[in-house]
Amino acid sequence: MTESIADLSAPRRIGLVEDHESVAIGLAAMLETQPDLELVAIAGTVAELLGHPACRTEGGPPLELVVLDLRLADDSTPEDNVATLRANGMEVLVFTGADNAYLVRSAARAGVLGVVRKSEDVATVVAAVRRAASGEQVVTTDWAAAIDSDPRLSSVGLSPRQEEVLTLYASGEKASRVARLTGLSEQTVNDYLGRIRQKYADAGRPAPTKTDLYKRAVEDGWLPVPEHRLP
């Protein structure tokens, strides 16, 4: 019992992929005074981070969040970096100068939790890291604009019934609750969800988890952009 309580009170473990030392020192200083957040790994590339001792834990994702710079010296792409990190069970918050709209769109398309500028004040950056480390979307103007302006977020052609099921399920309802609200059987709801996921996968926008479905629903306008937007 004591161990469980300790686990619940443990700080969120954060990793940083950033190849500019001054930026890394700055973020470390921002998080140093936050008792619920702990920067445990800093690396210049995603591959280097994955080889860090902090990422060699067993029994679940090694880090709750990776803060990722868009431009890295190894010429890696944001999409590949985000895909690699998420494949290893880690969610991603982009930390960038936001000077390249294409790169921001690329990261947003890959399924990051949000985009925050390096020029933001300390309180805004810390708030963004805290939200993302808890698995919540960090909605900023840059992130929303990246989604709105991305021509590659093509329609997946959902039927009205599929839209209804997606909207209810992605907003947080369980499949059993969606079934009651729509008058469908729970098995039918699950069948719909399977078809919805397949349509997104076929469109090059995979949504294997409920969080991914939420992101796709926001991207396609089935759900509103959350109101708790950072400046």
trRosetta pair geometry for C-beta under 8 A, 3 or more apart (Angstrom, degrees):
i j d omega theta_ij theta_ji phi_ij phi_ji
1 4 5.8 -53 -153 31 35 111
1 5 6.7 32 152 -16 66 104
2 5 5.9 -56 -152 36 33 110
2 6 6.4 33 152 -19 66 107
3 6 5.6 -56 -150 37 33 113
3 7 6.3 37 152 -25 66 103
4 7 5.6 -51 -150 31 32 113
4 8 6.6 32 153 -20 64 103
5 8 5.8 -54 -152 33 33 111
5 9 6.5 16 155 -6 66 111
6 9 6.0 -68 -147 45 31 101
6 10 6.4 53 150 -51 66 94
7 10 5.6 -34 -153 -2 34 121
11 34 7.8 120 -142 116 125 83
11 35 6.4 -138 -87 154 114 47
11 36 5.2 165 -126 -169 78 26
11 37 5.7 -135 -174 -41 111 5
11 38 4.1 102 103 -19 134 105
12 36 6.2 34 5 152 92 76
12 37 5.3 -20 58 -110 97 61
12 38 6.9 171 77 24 44 75
12 64 4.4 -74 -164 47 95 153
12 65 6.7 30 157 10 120 108
12 130 7.7 142 32 -131 147 55
12 133 3.9 87 151 166 157 131
12 134 7.2 -88 -84 -61 149 60
13 38 5.8 -29 -107 73 53 100
13 40 5.0 -22 -156 7 94 136
13 54 6.9 -174 180 -179 126 117
13 62 7.3 -92 107 146 142 58
13 63 4.9 -118 111 -129 100 64
13 64 5.5 126 53 4 67 89
13 65 7.9 166 91 33 51 67
14 31 6.6 -107 52 -147 150 163
14 37 5.9 21 -19 -173 131 92
14 38 6.4 168 19 81 87 42
14 39 4.9 -45 79 -99 108 57
14 40 6.6 134 57 13 51 77
14 41 8.0 -155 108 40 47 74
14 63 6.5 87 -129 -167 15 111
14 64 6.9 -42 -75 60 57 91
14 65 5.3 -17 -117 72 77 96
14 66 7.6 145 -167 -99 60 29
14 67 6.4 24 -179 -12 109 105
14 129 6.6 11 -114 -172 147 118
14 133 6.2 -59 -80 -97 99 125
15 39 7.7 120 -102 -154 20 66
15 40 6.8 -48 -79 65 67 79
15 41 4.2 -15 -120 70 91 107
15 42 7.5 180 -164 -76 62 33
15 43 7.2 -4 -179 12 106 103
15 49 5.5 95 171 -159 135 124
15 52 7.3 159 -129 53 121 151
15 54 6.8 169 -88 100 104 133
15 55 7.1 32 -85 -67 149 107
15 63 4.5 -35 -15 -129 109 168
15 65 7.2 -169 31 100 71 50
15 66 4.5 -23 73 -111 104 78
15 67 7.1 -171 92 24 50 68
15 90 7.2 -14 33 -162 128 151
16 24 6.0 143 119 -126 141 86
16 27 5.9 144 -109 92 150 147
16 28 7.8 -101 4 -61 157 81
16 39 6.2 3 -17 -151 116 113
16 41 7.1 180 28 97 63 60
16 42 4.8 -8 65 -114 105 73
16 43 7.3 161 88 28 58 60
16 66 7.3 168 -84 -163 21 64
16 67 4.8 -15 -110 64 73 103
16 95 7.9 -26 -139 32 94 146
17 43 5.5 -23 -110 75 69 88
17 44 7.3 51 -162 159 67 9
17 45 6.6 10 -155 -178 109 10
17 46 5.6 3 -120 -76 153 60
17 48 7.9 136 -125 63 91 97
17 49 5.3 -68 -82 -40 99 140
17 66 6.2 27 -8 175 104 111
17 67 7.2 -174 27 89 65 53
17 68 4.9 8 55 -119 112 69
17 69 6.2 -130 105 22 74 80
17 72 7.0 -32 151 -90 104 133
17 81 7.2 -168 106 -170 161 131
18 23 5.1 -122 174 97 139 118
18 24 4.9 174 85 -70 123 89
18 27 7.3 132 3 13 161 140
18 42 7.0 -48 46 -158 94 92
18 44 7.3 -61 89 -115 31 47
18 67 7.4 -11 -38 109 113 96
18 68 7.9 -178 -60 -150 73 28
18 69 4.6 105 -109 -24 71 125
18 95 7.2 -37 -81 79 121 123
19 44 4.1 66 -101 -150 87 91
19 45 7.3 33 -69 -54 114 64
19 69 6.9 -121 15 59 73 149
19 72 5.5 111 -7 -144 127 72
19 73 4.9 -130 132 -2 168 107
20 23 4.3 61 86 11 107 112
20 24 6.8 171 87 -12 55 86
20 69 7.4 130 14 -100 99 164
21 24 5.6 -59 -149 38 34 112
21 25 6.2 34 156 -19 70 105
22 25 5.8 -52 -147 36 31 111
22 26 6.3 35 152 -22 63 107
23 26 5.5 -54 -149 35 32 115
23 27 6.5 26 157 -15 66 103
23 69 7.2 79 113 -82 155 131
23 95 7.8 149 173 127 124 122
23 118 6.4 -49 -130 -137 116 135
24 27 6.1 -55 -147 37 30 104
24 28 6.3 32 154 -20 63 109
24 42 5.1 86 -158 -157 127 136
25 28 5.7 -57 -148 37 30 114
25 29 6.4 31 153 -21 64 106
26 29 5.8 -57 -152 34 30 110
26 30 6.6 31 151 -21 64 104
27 30 5.4 -50 -150 32 37 115
27 31 6.4 19 159 -7 69 109
27 39 6.9 130 125 -96 95 151
27 67 6.7 -171 -165 99 156 158
27 95 7.1 23 -89 -177 140 167
27 125 7.4 -123 -118 158 82 138
28 31 6.3 -67 -147 45 27 99
28 32 6.2 47 153 -50 64 101
28 39 5.3 -126 -115 72 71 157
28 42 7.2 -36 -68 -65 118 139
29 32 5.6 -36 -143 4 31 122
30 33 8.0 -85 172 30 27 91
30 34 7.7 11 138 -16 63 119
30 122 5.3 -165 -125 -145 105 95
30 125 5.9 -31 -174 96 161 125
30 126 5.6 -150 165 -69 107 97
31 34 5.2 -63 -157 30 55 118
31 37 4.9 -98 -155 113 103 117
31 38 7.3 148 151 -115 118 16
31 39 4.9 109 83 -28 145 109
31 126 6.9 165 -88 -115 63 91
31 129 6.8 -75 -91 110 113 163
32 39 7.7 -49 -69 23 62 114
34 37 4.1 8 107 40 128 104
34 126 6.2 176 -71 -153 141 119
34 130 7.4 -133 -168 -76 145 108
36 130 6.9 56 95 -127 120 104
37 126 7.5 -165 26 -154 159 86
37 129 6.2 66 -138 124 152 120
37 130 6.3 -95 -60 -89 129 77
37 133 6.3 173 -112 -3 99 171
39 42 6.9 33 163 -56 112 95
40 54 4.4 147 129 -130 111 148
40 63 7.1 -160 56 -106 115 103
41 49 5.9 105 138 -145 126 83
41 52 4.3 104 -143 130 127 161
41 53 7.9 -172 -97 58 112 61
41 54 4.1 -139 -55 48 118 141
41 55 6.5 33 -77 -34 171 93
41 63 6.9 -91 30 -80 125 137
43 46 7.5 118 102 -97 130 14
43 48 3.8 174 -169 103 120 104
43 49 3.8 -154 36 -66 147 72
43 51 8.0 125 -118 51 146 82
43 52 5.9 -121 -58 -50 124 125
44 48 5.6 38 48 37 70 157
44 72 7.1 131 163 -156 68 105
44 73 6.9 -24 171 35 113 112
44 74 7.7 119 130 -26 94 109
45 48 4.5 98 56 5 81 103
45 49 7.1 -142 95 -6 45 84
45 72 6.0 114 -106 174 70 142
45 73 7.9 -89 -71 57 97 80
45 74 4.9 40 -105 -7 127 147
45 76 6.8 118 -147 -8 98 140
46 49 5.6 -53 -150 34 35 113
46 50 6.4 33 154 -19 67 105
46 68 7.8 12 -81 -123 98 116
46 72 8.0 -112 -17 -41 82 175
46 76 6.6 -145 11 140 113 172
46 81 4.8 -175 -47 -139 142 87
46 84 5.4 93 150 87 146 137
46 85 6.2 -108 -142 -58 119 94
47 50 5.8 -55 -149 36 31 110
47 51 6.6 23 154 -11 63 110
47 74 7.9 -154 20 177 114 176
48 51 5.9 -65 -153 42 31 108
48 52 6.9 54 146 -47 63 92
49 52 5.4 -33 -159 -4 39 120
49 55 6.4 96 150 -37 68 148
49 66 6.8 78 163 -132 159 128
49 85 7.9 2 90 -102 138 102
50 55 5.5 -123 -144 121 36 158
50 84 7.5 -82 -52 152 139 113
50 88 6.3 -137 -116 -91 111 170
51 55 7.2 37 33 60 9 125
52 55 5.0 83 65 7 83 103
52 56 7.6 -151 97 -16 47 90
53 56 5.5 -59 -152 24 42 117
54 57 7.4 -19 175 -26 41 104
54 62 6.2 125 138 161 64 118
54 63 6.8 55 136 -68 109 104
55 62 4.3 129 -137 93 48 162
55 63 6.6 -38 -96 -20 82 106
55 88 7.5 11 -169 158 119 139
56 62 6.9 58 6 -109 19 144
57 60 7.4 -29 113 68 114 74
57 62 4.5 143 33 -116 103 86
60 89 7.3 -178 174 161 48 152
61 64 7.0 109 104 -89 123 36
61 88 7.5 107 -132 133 84 67
61 89 3.5 -151 -96 133 95 115
61 90 5.5 148 -165 -74 120 64
62 88 7.7 -27 20 151 105 107
62 89 7.4 109 10 80 66 116
62 90 7.2 -36 54 -70 77 116
63 66 6.0 83 103 -61 140 78
63 90 5.1 28 70 -120 95 123
64 90 7.7 96 126 -137 9 79
64 91 7.3 -21 160 38 53 102
64 133 4.7 62 115 -161 125 78
64 134 7.8 16 170 -67 133 26
64 135 7.7 -93 -173 -50 96 79
65 90 7.0 133 -128 -173 15 90
65 91 5.6 -37 -110 77 68 90
65 92 7.3 140 -162 -101 69 21
65 93 6.0 14 -175 -1 119 107
65 113 7.7 -63 -128 25 108 146
65 129 6.9 153 107 -162 155 73
65 132 5.2 99 -128 121 141 99
65 133 4.3 -90 -10 -96 137 68
66 85 5.1 -108 40 -154 150 142
66 90 5.0 61 -16 146 110 130
66 91 7.3 176 24 87 75 40
66 92 5.2 -26 70 -107 93 72
66 93 7.5 178 87 28 45 68
67 92 7.9 139 -101 -160 19 61
67 93 5.2 -26 -108 73 67 97
67 94 7.9 121 -162 -128 58 9
67 95 4.9 27 178 -15 102 129
67 129 6.5 -27 -76 -110 125 104
68 78 7.6 123 131 -137 129 82
68 81 6.1 148 -160 133 141 131
68 82 7.0 -165 60 -80 170 76
68 85 7.2 -119 -67 -25 137 161
68 92 5.2 -6 0 -162 129 109
68 93 7.1 155 20 76 78 43
68 94 5.6 -45 73 -107 90 57
68 95 6.7 148 64 22 34 80
68 107 7.7 178 93 -135 124 129
68 112 7.6 -121 46 -115 125 128
69 72 6.1 125 89 -69 104 81
69 94 7.8 94 -121 -159 16 69
69 95 6.0 -48 -81 76 60 84
69 96 6.3 126 -148 -91 56 73
70 78 5.2 -19 -140 -81 81 120
70 94 6.0 37 -59 -158 93 116
70 96 4.5 28 -3 -105 113 132
70 100 7.0 -161 119 58 145 115
70 103 4.5 95 173 154 137 129
70 104 7.1 -55 -91 -72 156 55
70 106 8.0 113 -148 68 112 110
70 107 6.1 -89 -105 -47 104 136
71 96 7.5 106 2 -134 85 101
71 100 7.6 101 -59 17 114 139
71 103 7.0 -18 -59 -148 81 167
72 75 7.5 -100 88 -11 78 17
72 76 5.4 -3 64 42 126 99
72 81 7.4 121 3 -77 141 148
76 80 5.7 -122 -174 79 92 120
76 81 5.3 94 135 -58 126 104
77 80 4.6 87 61 10 90 103
77 81 6.8 -161 88 -7 45 88
77 106 6.7 -96 175 164 98 145
78 81 5.7 -61 -145 40 30 110
78 82 6.0 25 162 -16 68 109
78 94 7.4 14 -145 -108 125 127
78 103 5.6 123 -20 -167 137 80
78 106 4.5 117 63 108 121 111
78 107 4.1 -75 167 -72 139 83
78 110 6.3 -157 131 -1 86 146
79 82 6.1 -57 -144 39 26 106
79 83 6.1 25 158 -19 63 111
79 106 5.2 -90 -43 175 95 97
79 107 7.3 -135 -66 -86 54 39
79 109 6.8 -23 -100 84 106 103
79 110 4.5 -175 -126 -78 61 123
80 83 5.8 -57 -144 38 28 112
80 84 6.3 29 157 -21 64 107
81 84 5.9 -57 -149 34 28 110
81 85 6.4 23 157 -15 64 108
81 92 7.9 123 123 -126 90 154
82 85 5.9 -58 -147 39 31 108
82 86 6.1 23 159 -13 67 111
82 92 5.1 -123 -128 38 86 164
82 107 6.1 137 -46 -143 141 69
82 110 3.7 104 76 129 143 137
82 111 6.2 157 151 56 127 78
82 112 5.7 -88 -126 -63 136 88
83 86 6.1 -60 -143 42 26 105
83 87 6.1 31 156 -24 63 109
83 110 5.9 -102 -47 -158 78 111
83 111 8.0 90 -85 34 60 114
84 87 5.7 -55 -147 33 27 113
84 88 6.7 14 155 -7 61 108
85 88 5.9 -68 -156 43 31 104
85 90 4.7 -75 173 77 89 106
85 91 7.9 32 131 157 111 3
85 92 5.3 94 92 -67 145 116
86 89 7.6 85 -171 -51 35 8
86 90 6.7 -111 -89 67 35 55
86 91 6.9 46 -103 -101 84 41
86 92 6.7 -75 -56 -12 90 110
86 110 7.8 -179 -3 154 137 93
86 111 6.1 27 -72 90 163 128
91 112 7.8 109 178 -151 75 51
91 113 5.3 47 167 -35 118 123
91 132 6.5 -163 119 176 120 88
91 135 6.4 151 -16 -113 163 63
92 107 7.8 -123 120 -167 129 102
92 110 7.9 -14 61 106 145 113
92 111 7.7 89 42 99 110 72
92 112 4.6 -76 93 -121 99 86
92 113 6.5 167 74 7 46 86
93 112 6.5 121 -108 -179 25 107
93 113 5.4 -44 -81 63 75 104
93 114 5.5 -3 -132 62 85 85
93 115 7.7 172 -172 -88 64 26
93 116 6.6 7 169 10 108 109
93 128 6.3 140 -167 147 141 100
93 129 6.4 -166 66 -105 164 57
93 132 4.0 11 -64 -161 126 175
93 138 6.2 41 -126 21 111 146
94 104 7.3 154 119 -127 159 68
94 107 4.8 59 -71 158 147 157
94 112 5.2 18 -24 -178 99 166
94 114 7.0 -139 33 105 80 46
94 115 4.4 -14 68 -113 116 73
94 116 7.1 160 86 26 63 59
95 116 5.8 -15 -108 72 64 90
95 118 6.0 82 166 -75 84 81
95 125 7.6 55 -127 -143 112 106
96 99 7.8 -135 154 10 98 68
96 103 7.4 -174 -152 112 156 120
96 104 6.9 -163 80 -88 154 89
96 107 8.0 -176 -27 2 147 162
96 115 6.5 -33 31 -163 115 97
96 116 7.8 131 28 76 67 43
96 117 6.6 -57 79 -117 59 48
96 118 6.4 -108 116 -22 12 96
97 117 6.8 45 -144 -151 24 83
97 118 5.5 -32 -77 28 58 117
97 119 7.1 69 -133 -25 63 100
98 104 5.8 44 -135 -76 76 134
98 115 6.8 107 -93 157 109 120
98 117 5.0 -59 0 -99 127 94
98 142 5.0 -78 -133 -125 140 148
100 103 4.1 50 99 14 115 112
100 104 6.7 162 92 -14 62 84
101 104 5.6 -56 -149 38 36 112
101 105 6.2 37 154 -19 69 105
101 145 7.9 -77 -137 124 105 111
101 146 7.1 -175 -165 -105 73 79
101 149 7.1 -35 176 94 125 146
102 105 5.8 -56 -150 37 30 110
102 106 6.2 35 151 -24 64 107
103 106 5.4 -49 -146 33 34 117
103 107 6.5 33 155 -17 64 102
104 107 5.9 -55 -151 36 31 108
104 108 6.3 31 152 -19 65 108
104 115 5.7 57 -149 -137 99 163
104 142 5.8 -99 -157 170 146 104
104 143 7.7 -130 178 -93 107 43
104 145 7.9 19 120 85 139 93
104 146 4.5 -125 130 -94 98 130
105 108 5.6 -56 -146 38 32 112
105 109 6.1 34 155 -22 66 107
105 146 4.5 -169 -87 -164 57 91
105 147 7.9 164 -128 -66 74 30
105 149 6.7 -94 -91 85 125 93
105 150 4.6 155 -156 -92 115 104
105 152 7.9 112 156 32 119 110
106 109 5.8 -56 -149 34 27 112
106 110 6.6 27 152 -23 61 108
107 110 5.6 -57 -151 31 33 113
107 112 5.1 4 160 -10 93 138
107 115 6.5 112 95 -86 131 112
107 146 7.5 -29 63 177 83 161
108 112 6.3 -73 -100 40 37 102
108 115 6.7 -52 -70 -33 95 125
108 143 6.0 150 -104 -151 118 69
108 146 4.1 147 -11 116 152 130
108 147 5.5 -129 159 -64 142 75
108 150 6.9 -147 84 -46 122 145
109 150 6.1 170 -69 -158 109 157
109 152 6.5 11 -116 86 147 120
109 153 6.9 -142 -110 -71 96 91
109 205 7.6 -93 -166 -112 83 91
111 212 6.3 -22 -134 -116 126 92
111 215 6.3 108 -133 101 74 171
112 115 6.7 79 100 -60 139 75
112 143 7.9 -123 90 -124 107 113
113 131 7.8 -179 148 115 126 89
113 132 4.4 136 96 -130 143 96
113 135 7.5 -141 -111 -158 140 32
113 136 7.1 89 -170 93 123 35
113 137 5.7 -151 -168 -118 74 44
113 138 5.5 67 131 10 90 92
114 128 6.3 -136 101 -160 140 104
114 131 7.5 31 4 94 152 119
114 132 5.9 -122 30 -80 112 115
114 137 6.1 123 -59 -178 102 57
114 138 2.7 -87 -5 68 169 95
114 139 6.5 -106 -114 -57 114 27
114 140 6.1 99 -175 0 107 98
114 143 5.1 -59 -149 -75 65 155
114 230 8.0 78 -179 18 145 125
115 138 7.6 -178 25 96 31 107
115 140 5.8 -114 76 51 72 123
115 142 4.7 -102 101 102 123 114
115 143 4.3 164 28 -72 97 86
115 146 6.6 80 3 -4 153 145
116 120 5.9 -62 177 10 96 147
116 124 7.0 173 -157 138 120 95
116 125 6.0 137 145 -116 140 65
116 128 4.2 72 -68 164 151 174
116 138 6.4 -45 -49 141 106 140
116 140 5.9 148 -93 -40 60 154
116 142 7.8 161 -96 46 21 130
116 230 7.0 -5 -108 86 102 155
117 120 4.9 122 72 -29 86 92
117 140 7.6 -174 -11 166 84 156
117 142 6.6 133 -50 -23 95 149
118 125 8.0 40 -132 -98 37 130
120 124 4.0 -101 167 87 124 130
120 125 5.2 152 88 -53 112 84
120 128 7.7 75 84 -9 161 136
120 230 7.8 12 -138 152 152 127
120 231 7.5 147 -131 75 110 100
121 124 5.2 91 59 10 73 104
121 125 7.2 -146 96 -4 35 91
122 125 5.9 -61 -147 39 32 108
122 126 6.0 26 160 -16 69 110
123 126 6.0 -57 -144 40 27 108
123 127 6.2 28 157 -20 63 110
124 127 5.8 -56 -146 37 28 112
124 128 6.4 30 154 -21 63 106
124 230 5.7 114 -157 -173 96 121
124 231 6.2 -74 -114 42 136 102
125 128 5.8 -56 -151 34 30 112
125 129 6.5 28 154 -16 65 105
126 129 5.8 -54 -147 37 33 109
126 130 6.2 33 154 -21 66 107
127 130 5.7 -55 -146 36 30 112
127 131 6.4 30 156 -18 64 106
127 230 6.4 154 98 -106 121 121
128 131 6.0 -55 -148 36 29 109
128 132 6.2 21 158 -12 65 111
128 138 4.7 71 -149 -151 83 144
128 140 7.4 -2 -108 -53 128 121
128 230 5.9 -23 -77 -51 97 166
129 132 5.9 -61 -144 43 28 107
129 133 5.9 30 158 -23 66 111
130 133 5.8 -55 -142 36 26 111
130 134 6.7 19 157 -13 60 108
131 134 6.0 -68 -159 39 29 106
131 136 4.5 -83 180 76 83 115
131 137 7.6 -40 149 82 118 27
131 138 5.0 130 89 -85 127 90
132 135 7.6 60 -177 -67 36 12
132 136 6.7 -102 -83 63 28 65
132 138 5.1 -37 -59 -29 97 125
135 211 6.9 -98 180 -102 102 144
137 214 7.6 -134 -44 124 128 122
137 215 7.4 160 -96 -93 123 83
137 218 7.5 95 -125 -20 167 169
137 226 5.9 145 79 6 123 138
138 143 7.0 139 99 -26 73 161
138 230 6.4 -1 -175 -3 86 126
139 143 5.9 -131 -142 76 45 131
139 144 6.1 51 -170 -53 92 103
139 225 5.7 137 -150 177 146 99
139 226 5.1 176 -9 58 146 96
139 228 6.9 114 40 83 111 61
139 229 4.4 -73 104 -108 103 77
139 230 6.9 156 79 14 52 74
140 143 4.8 96 50 7 76 101
140 144 7.0 -149 89 -2 38 88
140 229 6.6 135 -101 -170 27 86
140 230 4.9 -30 -92 66 85 100
140 231 7.6 1 -137 83 88 31
141 144 6.0 -59 -145 41 29 107
141 145 6.0 27 158 -18 66 112
141 229 7.3 84 -53 171 61 126
141 231 7.6 -22 -14 156 110 39
142 145 5.9 -59 -143 40 26 109
142 146 6.3 32 156 -26 63 106
143 146 5.8 -53 -151 29 28 114
143 147 6.8 24 154 -14 62 104
144 147 6.0 -58 -154 37 33 108
144 148 6.2 29 153 -18 68 111
144 225 5.5 32 -114 -133 119 156
144 229 7.3 -15 -32 -126 135 131
145 148 5.6 -56 -140 40 33 111
145 149 5.9 12 166 -5 68 115
146 149 6.5 -70 -141 45 21 96
146 150 6.3 33 158 -44 61 110
147 150 6.0 -52 -147 11 27 117
147 153 6.7 41 -163 -39 69 162
147 218 7.4 -25 -176 122 166 94
147 219 5.2 -128 -159 -122 121 79
150 153 4.7 75 97 -12 110 105
152 204 7.8 -62 169 91 105 130
153 205 7.0 74 -135 -90 68 144
153 219 5.4 -130 -160 169 142 120
153 220 7.3 -154 158 -77 113 71
154 203 5.7 -149 76 -163 101 115
154 205 7.9 -166 49 -21 74 128
155 203 7.9 -130 100 -124 27 148
155 220 7.2 105 -118 -135 63 114
156 196 7.8 80 121 -158 143 64
156 199 4.3 103 170 143 115 109
156 200 5.5 -33 -106 -81 156 56
156 202 7.6 117 -144 66 95 94
156 203 4.7 -99 -100 -25 89 150
156 205 7.1 -107 -69 52 121 125
156 216 7.9 11 -9 -179 144 126
156 220 7.4 -60 14 -95 100 151
157 199 6.6 -134 62 -159 82 131
158 162 4.1 -134 -169 96 96 120
158 163 4.9 128 116 -61 126 77
158 166 6.5 -45 -149 -5 160 143
158 196 6.5 25 -112 -119 115 92
158 199 6.6 150 -78 96 75 163
159 162 4.6 94 50 8 76 104
159 163 7.0 -134 94 -7 39 85
160 163 5.5 -51 -148 33 32 115
160 164 6.5 35 153 -21 64 103
161 164 5.6 -50 -152 32 34 113
161 165 6.5 31 152 -15 66 104
161 182 7.8 97 -156 -165 86 133
161 192 7.0 -110 129 -123 97 136
162 165 5.7 -53 -146 39 34 109
162 166 6.1 35 155 -19 66 108
162 192 5.7 -170 -111 -167 72 104
162 195 6.8 -94 -113 95 127 113
162 196 5.5 162 -169 -81 110 101
162 199 7.9 55 172 11 155 152
163 166 5.8 -56 -145 39 28 111
163 167 6.1 30 157 -22 64 108
163 222 5.9 -156 -159 -118 87 122
164 167 5.9 -55 -146 34 26 111
164 168 6.5 19 159 -11 62 108
164 182 6.2 125 129 -109 124 121
165 168 6.2 -61 -149 40 28 105
165 169 5.9 17 161 -11 67 116
165 178 6.0 75 -143 176 73 134
165 182 6.6 -9 -85 -60 78 163
165 184 7.7 -19 -91 28 115 154
165 189 5.9 177 -141 -142 122 78
165 192 4.5 37 81 123 173 145
165 193 6.7 -126 144 -63 124 72
165 196 7.1 -150 91 -40 113 142
166 169 6.1 -64 -138 45 25 104
166 170 5.5 14 169 -11 67 118
166 193 7.8 141 -88 -108 66 68
166 196 5.5 165 -79 -141 110 155
166 213 6.5 -143 -151 -178 87 110
166 216 7.9 -77 -169 96 129 107
166 217 5.6 177 150 -93 105 111
166 222 5.8 -4 105 152 114 167
167 170 6.3 -56 -130 43 19 103
167 171 6.2 19 163 -22 57 114
167 217 6.3 146 -99 -151 52 131
167 222 4.8 -132 -84 165 92 108
167 223 6.2 160 -136 -64 76 85
168 171 6.0 -64 -150 33 23 110
168 173 4.7 -32 162 38 84 141
168 177 7.6 -153 163 109 116 92
168 178 4.6 136 110 -116 129 96
168 181 5.9 180 -136 76 152 146
168 182 7.1 -138 9 -44 161 111
169 173 5.8 -84 -99 68 36 88
169 175 6.7 23 -113 -87 113 62
169 178 5.2 -9 -68 -71 84 149
169 189 7.5 150 -70 179 125 110
169 193 6.3 -161 -170 -95 178 116
169 210 7.2 -120 154 -136 93 97
169 213 6.7 -27 109 127 106 148
170 210 7.1 175 -116 -172 55 74
170 213 4.6 -134 -96 125 102 97
170 214 4.4 159 -171 -91 94 56
170 216 7.5 -118 -113 62 149 82
170 217 4.1 143 107 -11 165 152
170 222 7.2 78 53 99 143 124
170 223 6.1 -125 105 -32 120 141
171 214 7.6 132 -74 -116 29 94
171 217 7.7 -109 -51 120 69 161
171 223 6.0 173 -80 -110 89 129
173 177 4.3 -127 -172 90 101 123
173 178 5.1 127 115 -58 126 82
173 181 7.1 -40 -163 3 162 142
174 177 4.7 93 56 8 77 103
174 178 7.1 -139 97 -6 39 87
175 178 5.5 -52 -147 35 35 114
175 179 6.4 42 152 -25 65 101
175 186 5.5 87 132 -156 102 90
175 189 4.9 155 -165 110 89 130
175 190 5.7 33 -157 -67 149 82
175 193 7.1 -73 -106 -21 114 146
176 179 5.6 -50 -154 29 32 116
176 180 6.9 30 150 -16 63 102
176 186 5.3 -11 -100 -104 61 126
177 180 5.7 -52 -151 34 36 109
177 181 6.3 30 153 -16 67 108
178 181 5.8 -59 -145 40 31 109
178 182 6.0 7 164 -1 68 116
178 184 7.6 -20 127 55 82 112
178 189 5.0 129 97 -142 116 143
179 182 6.4 -72 -140 48 22 95
179 183 7.9 -113 173 68 53 6
179 184 5.2 -103 -136 82 68 75
179 185 6.0 -14 -148 166 124 16
179 186 4.4 -64 -52 -77 157 60
179 188 7.3 118 -118 57 98 91
179 189 4.8 -104 -71 -23 85 137
180 183 7.9 29 -174 -67 24 35
182 189 7.1 136 48 -88 136 106
184 188 4.3 -118 177 84 112 128
184 189 5.4 135 99 -54 126 83
184 192 7.6 16 153 -15 168 135
185 188 4.5 97 56 3 81 102
185 189 7.2 -142 95 -5 45 84
186 189 5.5 -50 -151 34 37 115
186 190 6.4 37 151 -17 67 104
187 190 5.7 -55 -150 38 32 110
187 191 6.4 37 149 -22 65 103
188 191 5.4 -50 -149 33 34 115
188 192 6.4 39 150 -21 65 101
189 192 5.6 -51 -152 33 33 113
189 193 6.5 33 151 -19 65 104
190 193 5.5 -50 -146 35 35 113
190 194 6.5 40 152 -22 64 102
191 194 5.7 -53 -153 33 32 114
191 195 6.6 29 151 -16 65 104
192 195 5.8 -59 -152 38 32 108
192 196 6.2 34 151 -22 68 106
193 196 5.5 -50 -144 35 33 114
193 197 6.3 35 155 -19 64 104
193 213 7.7 -31 -150 -103 96 155
194 197 5.8 -53 -149 36 29 110
194 198 6.4 30 152 -20 63 107
195 198 5.5 -54 -148 36 34 113
195 199 6.4 37 153 -22 66 102
196 199 5.8 -52 -150 32 32 111
196 200 6.6 27 153 -14 64 104
196 207 7.6 -48 128 72 90 134
196 213 7.2 57 121 -128 127 115
197 200 5.9 -57 -151 39 32 108
197 201 6.2 34 151 -20 66 107
197 206 7.7 30 -172 -159 81 64
197 207 5.5 -130 -124 75 74 89
197 208 6.8 79 -155 -100 125 39
197 213 7.4 -62 -85 -83 85 107
198 201 5.5 -53 -146 37 33 113
198 202 6.2 34 154 -21 66 105
199 202 5.7 -52 -146 36 30 112
199 203 6.4 23 154 -14 63 109
200 203 5.7 -61 -148 41 32 108
200 205 4.7 -84 -172 89 84 88
200 206 6.2 118 121 -123 99 20
200 207 4.5 15 98 5 159 110
200 213 7.9 -153 -14 -106 163 68
200 216 5.6 -38 -119 -125 141 160
201 204 7.8 51 178 -66 31 17
201 205 7.5 -111 -78 66 22 47
201 206 4.8 41 -104 -103 74 77
201 207 7.4 -117 -52 23 73 67
205 216 6.2 119 142 -111 121 113
205 219 7.9 -140 -165 84 144 157
206 212 7.0 -30 121 178 66 150
207 212 3.8 177 -146 126 65 110
207 213 4.7 100 167 -74 129 60
207 215 7.3 -165 -117 58 103 94
207 216 4.9 -53 -82 -17 140 140
208 212 5.9 62 42 29 51 154
209 212 4.7 104 55 4 75 101
209 213 7.2 -134 100 -4 44 84
210 213 5.5 -50 -150 34 37 113
210 214 6.5 44 148 -23 65 100
211 214 5.5 -49 -153 30 35 116
211 215 6.7 36 149 -19 64 101
212 215 5.6 -51 -151 33 36 113
212 216 6.4 33 152 -17 67 104
213 216 5.7 -53 -147 38 35 110
213 217 6.2 38 153 -22 66 106
214 217 5.7 -56 -149 35 30 112
214 218 6.5 28 154 -16 64 104
214 223 7.0 -39 -158 43 67 158
215 218 5.8 -56 -152 36 31 109
215 219 6.2 33 151 -21 66 108
216 219 5.5 -52 -144 37 33 115
216 220 6.1 13 162 -4 67 112
217 220 6.3 -65 -140 48 25 97
217 222 4.2 -79 -159 68 82 113
217 223 4.3 50 131 4 110 110
218 221 7.8 45 -179 -65 27 22
218 222 7.7 -75 -57 54 23 73
218 223 5.1 -50 -78 76 62 99
218 224 7.5 -10 -126 107 81 18
218 225 6.0 90 -162 -94 109 57
218 226 7.7 -35 -115 -21 137 77
224 227 7.7 21 121 -49 122 78
225 229 7.0 33 139 -73 111 118
226 229 6.8 154 93 -58 76 71
